[in-house]
Amino acid sequence: MGKNKGSRIVITLECDCRSTRNDESKIQRKKGISRYTTCKNKRNTPNRLELKKFCTYCNSHRLFKEIK
């Protein structure tokens, strides 16, 4: 039998540029949504997680927010 993982859950982080994307921007490399997966402790971090990571679609470091 495996151990219970407890309060650790797997979450998905999505790029902030998804809602603020402009078609006329020349910086953008390709269309799509950049996502990362990670895990967090529900007890220690009850709020939604926000991390600064590299977005391959914007070609820059952007704020990634937790999605459901």
Biopython code that builds the backbone (N, CA, C, O; Angstrom):
import numpy as np
from Bio.PDB.StructureBuilder import StructureBuilder

atoms = [
    (1, "MET", "N", (0.823, -1.184, 0.000)),
    (1, "MET", "CA", (0.000, 0.000, 0.000)),
    (1, "MET", "C", (0.871, 1.252, 0.000)),
    (1, "MET", "O", (1.857, 1.333, 0.732)),
    (2, "GLY", "N", (0.502, 2.215, -0.816)),
    (2, "GLY", "CA", (1.233, 3.475, -0.860)),
    (2, "GLY", "C", (0.754, 4.420, 0.230)),
    (2, "GLY", "O", (-0.336, 4.271, 0.783)),
    (3, "LYS", "N", (1.599, 5.391, 0.519)),
    (3, "LYS", "CA", (1.237, 6.381, 1.529)),
    (3, "LYS", "C", (0.266, 7.398, 0.948)),
    (3, "LYS", "O", (0.256, 7.659, -0.255)),
    (4, "ASN", "N", (-0.539, 7.959, 1.820)),
    (4, "ASN", "CA", (-1.451, 9.024, 1.427)),
    (4, "ASN", "C", (-0.650, 10.312, 1.239)),
    (4, "ASN", "O", (0.163, 10.663, 2.094)),
    (5, "LYS", "N", (-0.868, 11.003, 0.149)),
    (5, "LYS", "CA", (-0.127, 12.231, -0.127)),
    (5, "LYS", "C", (-0.560, 13.371, 0.785)),
    (5, "LYS", "O", (0.154, 14.369, 0.883)),
    (6, "GLY", "N", (-1.689, 13.261, 1.445)),
    (6, "GLY", "CA", (-2.108, 14.289, 2.386)),
    (6, "GLY", "C", (-2.631, 15.530, 1.697)),
    (6, "GLY", "O", (-3.523, 15.458, 0.851)),
    (7, "SER", "N", (-2.071, 16.665, 2.064)),
    (7, "SER", "CA", (-2.604, 17.932, 1.569)),
    (7, "SER", "C", (-1.870, 18.447, 0.328)),
    (7, "SER", "O", (-2.137, 19.562, -0.121)),
    (8, "ARG", "N", (-0.954, 17.656, -0.232)),
    (8, "ARG", "CA", (-0.262, 18.088, -1.449)),
    (8, "ARG", "C", (-1.100, 17.754, -2.674)),
    (8, "ARG", "O", (-1.557, 16.623, -2.837)),
    (9, "ILE", "N", (-1.299, 18.757, -3.541)),
    (9, "ILE", "CA", (-2.102, 18.570, -4.749)),
    (9, "ILE", "C", (-1.322, 19.067, -5.966)),
    (9, "ILE", "O", (-0.455, 19.933, -5.844)),
    (10, "VAL", "N", (-1.633, 18.520, -7.128)),
    (10, "VAL", "CA", (-1.024, 18.949, -8.386)),
    (10, "VAL", "C", (-1.847, 20.100, -8.936)),
    (10, "VAL", "O", (-3.073, 20.010, -9.016)),
    (11, "ILE", "N", (-1.170, 21.197, -9.319)),
    (11, "ILE", "CA", (-1.859, 22.367, -9.871)),
    (11, "ILE", "C", (-1.279, 22.691, -11.243)),
    (11, "ILE", "O", (-0.183, 22.248, -11.585)),
    (12, "THR", "N", (-2.023, 23.465, -12.022)),
    (12, "THR", "CA", (-1.608, 23.909, -13.343)),
    (12, "THR", "C", (-1.440, 25.417, -13.314)),
    (12, "THR", "O", (-2.311, 26.138, -12.826)),
    (13, "LEU", "N", (-0.319, 25.891, -13.838)),
    (13, "LEU", "CA", (-0.052, 27.329, -13.939)),
    (13, "LEU", "C", (-0.175, 27.742, -15.398)),
    (13, "LEU", "O", (0.365, 27.085, -16.288)),
    (14, "GLU", "N", (-0.899, 28.847, -15.637)),
    (14, "GLU", "CA", (-1.128, 29.320, -16.995)),
    (14, "GLU", "C", (-0.605, 30.741, -17.141)),
    (14, "GLU", "O", (-0.665, 31.529, -16.197)),
    (15, "CYS", "N", (-0.095, 31.067, -18.315)),
    (15, "CYS", "CA", (0.501, 32.373, -18.578)),
    (15, "CYS", "C", (-0.531, 33.493, -18.452)),
    (15, "CYS", "O", (-1.695, 33.337, -18.822)),
    (16, "ASP", "N", (-0.075, 34.617, -17.922)),
    (16, "ASP", "CA", (-0.935, 35.789, -17.748)),
    (16, "ASP", "C", (-1.265, 36.447, -19.089)),
    (16, "ASP", "O", (-2.253, 37.175, -19.185)),
    (17, "CYS", "N", (-0.461, 36.205, -20.119)),
    (17, "CYS", "CA", (-0.651, 36.860, -21.414)),
    (17, "CYS", "C", (-1.870, 36.329, -22.163)),
    (17, "CYS", "O", (-2.254, 36.891, -23.188)),
    (18, "ARG", "N", (-2.476, 35.264, -21.672)),
    (18, "ARG", "CA", (-3.624, 34.669, -22.356)),
    (18, "ARG", "C", (-4.750, 35.681, -22.532)),
    (18, "ARG", "O", (-5.371, 35.736, -23.594)),
    (19, "SER", "N", (-5.021, 36.485, -21.498)),
    (19, "SER", "CA", (-6.112, 37.446, -21.573)),
    (19, "SER", "C", (-5.672, 38.778, -22.162)),
    (19, "SER", "O", (-6.510, 39.531, -22.658)),
    (20, "THR", "N", (-4.369, 39.091, -22.120)),
    (20, "THR", "CA", (-3.885, 40.389, -22.592)),
    (20, "THR", "C", (-3.167, 40.289, -23.929)),
    (20, "THR", "O", (-2.402, 41.184, -24.286)),
    (21, "ARG", "N", (-3.401, 39.216, -24.672)),
    (21, "ARG", "CA", (-2.705, 38.990, -25.935)),
    (21, "ARG", "C", (-3.235, 39.925, -27.028)),
    (21, "ARG", "O", (-4.446, 40.069, -27.194)),
    (22, "ASN", "N", (-2.327, 40.552, -27.764)),
    (22, "ASN", "CA", (-2.679, 41.397, -28.900)),
    (22, "ASN", "C", (-2.185, 40.738, -30.177)),
    (22, "ASN", "O", (-1.076, 40.206, -30.218)),
    (23, "ASP", "N", (-3.012, 40.773, -31.227)),
    (23, "ASP", "CA", (-2.606, 40.160, -32.490)),
    (23, "ASP", "C", (-1.539, 40.981, -33.200)),
    (23, "ASP", "O", (-0.761, 40.440, -33.986)),
    (24, "GLU", "N", (-1.496, 42.301, -32.927)),
    (24, "GLU", "CA", (-0.550, 43.141, -33.637)),
    (24, "GLU", "C", (0.829, 43.189, -32.980)),
    (24, "GLU", "O", (1.726, 43.861, -33.490)),
    (25, "SER", "N", (1.016, 42.488, -31.856)),
    (25, "SER", "CA", (2.330, 42.516, -31.206)),
    (25, "SER", "C", (3.323, 41.700, -32.025)),
    (25, "SER", "O", (3.014, 40.594, -32.468)),
    (26, "LYS", "N", (4.505, 42.249, -32.221)),
    (26, "LYS", "CA", (5.531, 41.583, -33.028)),
    (26, "LYS", "C", (6.435, 40.710, -32.181)),
    (26, "LYS", "O", (7.222, 39.930, -32.717)),
    (27, "ILE", "N", (6.333, 40.831, -30.849)),
    (27, "ILE", "CA", (7.172, 40.061, -29.941)),
    (27, "ILE", "C", (6.733, 38.600, -29.898)),
    (27, "ILE", "O", (7.548, 37.704, -29.676)),
    (28, "GLN", "N", (5.467, 38.372, -30.108)),
    (28, "GLN", "CA", (4.884, 37.036, -29.981)),
    (28, "GLN", "C", (5.451, 36.084, -31.034)),
    (28, "GLN", "O", (5.512, 36.428, -32.214)),
    (29, "ARG", "N", (5.861, 34.901, -30.613)),
    (29, "ARG", "CA", (6.455, 33.937, -31.535)),
    (29, "ARG", "C", (5.410, 33.048, -32.196)),
    (29, "ARG", "O", (5.418, 32.884, -33.416)),
    (30, "LYS", "N", (4.515, 32.475, -31.405)),
    (30, "LYS", "CA", (3.514, 31.575, -31.958)),
    (30, "LYS", "C", (2.256, 31.639, -31.117)),
    (30, "LYS", "O", (2.292, 32.118, -29.983)),
    (31, "LYS", "N", (1.156, 31.167, -31.650)),
    (31, "LYS", "CA", (-0.110, 31.215, -30.940)),
    (31, "LYS", "C", (-0.266, 30.003, -30.044)),
    (31, "LYS", "O", (0.227, 28.919, -30.356)),
    (32, "GLY", "N", (-0.949, 30.191, -28.935)),
    (32, "GLY", "CA", (-1.181, 29.103, -28.009)),
    (32, "GLY", "C", (-1.124, 29.574, -26.574)),
    (32, "GLY", "O", (-1.026, 30.771, -26.305)),
    (33, "ILE", "N", (-1.186, 28.629, -25.655)),
    (33, "ILE", "CA", (-1.166, 28.927, -24.236)),
    (33, "ILE", "C", (-0.021, 28.156, -23.601)),
    (33, "ILE", "O", (0.112, 26.951, -23.810)),
    (34, "SER", "N", (0.797, 28.843, -22.833)),
    (34, "SER", "CA", (1.904, 28.200, -22.147)),
    (34, "SER", "C", (1.442, 27.772, -20.763)),
    (34, "SER", "O", (0.847, 28.568, -20.037)),
    (35, "ARG", "N", (1.708, 26.519, -20.387)),
    (35, "ARG", "CA", (1.286, 25.995, -19.089)),
    (35, "ARG", "C", (2.413, 25.207, -18.437)),
    (35, "ARG", "O", (3.203, 24.548, -19.114)),
    (36, "TYR", "N", (2.472, 25.287, -17.115)),
    (36, "TYR", "CA", (3.381, 24.498, -16.296)),
    (36, "TYR", "C", (2.555, 23.746, -15.264)),
    (36, "TYR", "O", (1.474, 24.197, -14.886)),
    (37, "THR", "N", (3.056, 22.605, -14.807)),
    (37, "THR", "CA", (2.416, 21.887, -13.712)),
    (37, "THR", "C", (3.389, 21.791, -12.556)),
    (37, "THR", "O", (4.595, 21.645, -12.754)),
    (38, "THR", "N", (2.856, 21.874, -11.345)),
    (38, "THR", "CA", (3.642, 21.772, -10.131)),
    (38, "THR", "C", (2.722, 21.285, -9.021)),
    (38, "THR", "O", (1.535, 21.060, -9.256)),
    (39, "CYS", "N", (3.251, 21.120, -7.821)),
    (39, "CYS", "CA", (2.408, 20.725, -6.706)),
    (39, "CYS", "C", (2.591, 21.721, -5.567)),
    (39, "CYS", "O", (3.632, 22.368, -5.449)),
    (40, "LYS", "N", (1.567, 21.833, -4.736)),
    (40, "LYS", "CA", (1.616, 22.743, -3.603)),
    (40, "LYS", "C", (0.916, 22.112, -2.413)),
    (40, "LYS", "O", (0.139, 21.169, -2.564)),
    (41, "ASN", "N", (1.193, 22.635, -1.239)),
    (41, "ASN", "CA", (0.568, 22.183, -0.015)),
    (41, "ASN", "C", (-0.650, 23.052, 0.257)),
    (41, "ASN", "O", (-0.525, 24.267, 0.409)),
    (42, "LYS", "N", (-1.834, 22.436, 0.320)),
    (42, "LYS", "CA", (-3.069, 23.197, 0.527)),
    (42, "LYS", "C", (-3.100, 23.898, 1.872)),
    (42, "LYS", "O", (-3.660, 24.987, 1.991)),
    (43, "ARG", "N", (-2.504, 23.286, 2.884)),
    (43, "ARG", "CA", (-2.531, 23.885, 4.232)),
    (43, "ARG", "C", (-1.654, 25.119, 4.326)),
    (43, "ARG", "O", (-2.051, 26.116, 4.928)),
    (44, "ASN", "N", (-0.465, 25.066, 3.738)),
    (44, "ASN", "CA", (0.459, 26.195, 3.817)),
    (44, "ASN", "C", (0.129, 27.313, 2.837)),
    (44, "ASN", "O", (0.380, 28.483, 3.126)),
    (45, "THR", "N", (-0.430, 26.967, 1.682)),
    (45, "THR", "CA", (-0.745, 27.945, 0.639)),
    (45, "THR", "C", (-2.195, 27.785, 0.202)),
    (45, "THR", "O", (-2.456, 27.177, -0.836)),
    (46, "PRO", "N", (-3.144, 28.316, 0.971)),
    (46, "PRO", "CA", (-4.550, 28.158, 0.580)),
    (46, "PRO", "C", (-4.950, 29.048, -0.598)),
    (46, "PRO", "O", (-5.914, 28.745, -1.301)),
    (47, "ASN", "N", (-4.216, 30.146, -0.821)),
    (47, "ASN", "CA", (-4.528, 31.063, -1.922)),
    (47, "ASN", "C", (-4.005, 30.498, -3.237)),
    (47, "ASN", "O", (-3.242, 29.532, -3.257)),
    (48, "ARG", "N", (-4.428, 31.117, -4.329)),
    (48, "ARG", "CA", (-3.928, 30.705, -5.641)),
    (48, "ARG", "C", (-2.474, 31.116, -5.789)),
    (48, "ARG", "O", (-2.079, 32.210, -5.385)),
    (49, "LEU", "N", (-1.684, 30.229, -6.372)),
    (49, "LEU", "CA", (-0.251, 30.433, -6.506)),
    (49, "LEU", "C", (0.046, 31.276, -7.740)),
    (49, "LEU", "O", (-0.589, 31.103, -8.781)),
    (50, "GLU", "N", (1.018, 32.199, -7.627)),
    (50, "GLU", "CA", (1.471, 33.014, -8.751)),
    (50, "GLU", "C", (2.997, 32.963, -8.781)),
    (50, "GLU", "O", (3.651, 33.295, -7.792)),
    (51, "LEU", "N", (3.559, 32.549, -9.906)),
    (51, "LEU", "CA", (5.006, 32.457, -10.066)),
    (51, "LEU", "C", (5.427, 33.116, -11.370)),
    (51, "LEU", "O", (4.672, 33.129, -12.342)),
    (52, "LYS", "N", (6.636, 33.662, -11.384)),
    (52, "LYS", "CA", (7.175, 34.244, -12.595)),
    (52, "LYS", "C", (7.985, 33.170, -13.309)),
    (52, "LYS", "O", (8.979, 32.685, -12.768)),
    (53, "LYS", "N", (7.565, 32.787, -14.539)),
    (53, "LYS", "CA", (8.221, 31.731, -15.300)),
    (53, "LYS", "C", (8.377, 32.209, -16.739)),
    (53, "LYS", "O", (7.843, 33.249, -17.122)),
    (54, "PHE", "N", (9.118, 31.433, -17.532)),
    (54, "PHE", "CA", (9.348, 31.795, -18.930)),
    (54, "PHE", "C", (8.210, 31.306, -19.807)),
    (54, "PHE", "O", (7.874, 30.122, -19.784)),
    (55, "CYS", "N", (7.620, 32.194, -20.571)),
    (55, "CYS", "CA", (6.549, 31.856, -21.515)),
    (55, "CYS", "C", (7.157, 31.719, -22.907)),
    (55, "CYS", "O", (7.720, 32.673, -23.445)),
    (56, "THR", "N", (7.039, 30.532, -23.482)),
    (56, "THR", "CA", (7.622, 30.307, -24.808)),
    (56, "THR", "C", (6.830, 31.010, -25.899)),
    (56, "THR", "O", (7.366, 31.254, -26.980)),
    (57, "TYR", "N", (5.584, 31.337, -25.650)),
    (57, "TYR", "CA", (4.759, 31.994, -26.651)),
    (57, "TYR", "C", (4.976, 33.501, -26.673)),
    (57, "TYR", "O", (4.847, 34.129, -27.724)),
    (58, "CYS", "N", (5.303, 34.090, -25.520)),
    (58, "CYS", "CA", (5.604, 35.525, -25.442)),
    (58, "CYS", "C", (7.100, 35.790, -25.584)),
    (58, "CYS", "O", (7.518, 36.915, -25.854)),
    (59, "ASN", "N", (7.901, 34.738, -25.398)),
    (59, "ASN", "CA", (9.361, 34.827, -25.448)),
    (59, "ASN", "C", (9.897, 35.771, -24.375)),
    (59, "ASN", "O", (10.840, 36.525, -24.617)),
    (60, "SER", "N", (9.286, 35.723, -23.178)),
    (60, "SER", "CA", (9.733, 36.546, -22.064)),
    (60, "SER", "C", (9.267, 35.924, -20.755)),
    (60, "SER", "O", (8.449, 35.004, -20.750)),
    (61, "HIS", "N", (9.794, 36.432, -19.645)),
    (61, "HIS", "CA", (9.361, 35.973, -18.333)),
    (61, "HIS", "C", (8.069, 36.697, -17.974)),
    (61, "HIS", "O", (8.007, 37.926, -18.012)),
    (62, "ARG", "N", (7.043, 35.931, -17.626)),
    (62, "ARG", "CA", (5.727, 36.480, -17.322)),
    (62, "ARG", "C", (5.194, 35.872, -16.045)),
    (62, "ARG", "O", (5.747, 34.900, -15.531)),
    (63, "LEU", "N", (4.122, 36.444, -15.535)),
    (63, "LEU", "CA", (3.462, 35.950, -14.344)),
    (63, "LEU", "C", (2.532, 34.803, -14.720)),
    (63, "LEU", "O", (1.665, 34.956, -15.580)),
    (64, "PHE", "N", (2.714, 33.655, -14.074)),
    (64, "PHE", "CA", (1.868, 32.492, -14.299)),
    (64, "PHE", "C", (0.971, 32.334, -13.092)),
    (64, "PHE", "O", (1.443, 32.362, -11.955)),
    (65, "LYS", "N", (-0.339, 32.166, -13.332)),
    (65, "LYS", "CA", (-1.309, 32.048, -12.247)),
    (65, "LYS", "C", (-1.927, 30.665, -12.241)),
    (65, "LYS", "O", (-2.061, 30.023, -13.283)),
    (66, "GLU", "N", (-2.295, 30.221, -11.068)),
    (66, "GLU", "CA", (-2.921, 28.904, -10.898)),
    (66, "GLU", "C", (-4.333, 28.927, -11.494)),
    (66, "GLU", "O", (-5.089, 29.874, -11.276)),
    (67, "ILE", "N", (-4.679, 27.879, -12.244)),
    (67, "ILE", "CA", (-6.032, 27.742, -12.786)),
    (67, "ILE", "C", (-6.652, 26.491, -12.196)),
    (67, "ILE", "O", (-5.943, 25.636, -11.663)),
    (68, "LYS", "N", (-7.968, 26.376, -12.286)),
    (68, "LYS", "CA", (-8.660, 25.207, -11.764)),
    (68, "LYS", "C", (-8.626, 24.086, -12.754)),
    (68, "LYS", "O", (-9.163, 23.011, -12.487)),
]
sb = StructureBuilder()
sb.init_structure("model")
sb.init_model(0)
sb.init_chain("A")
sb.init_seg("    ")
for serial, (resi, resn, name, xyz) in enumerate(atoms, 1):
    if name == "N":
        sb.init_residue(resn, " ", resi, " ")
    sb.init_atom(name, np.array(xyz, "f"), 0.0, 1.0, " ", f" {name:<3s}", serial, name[0])
structure = sb.get_structure()
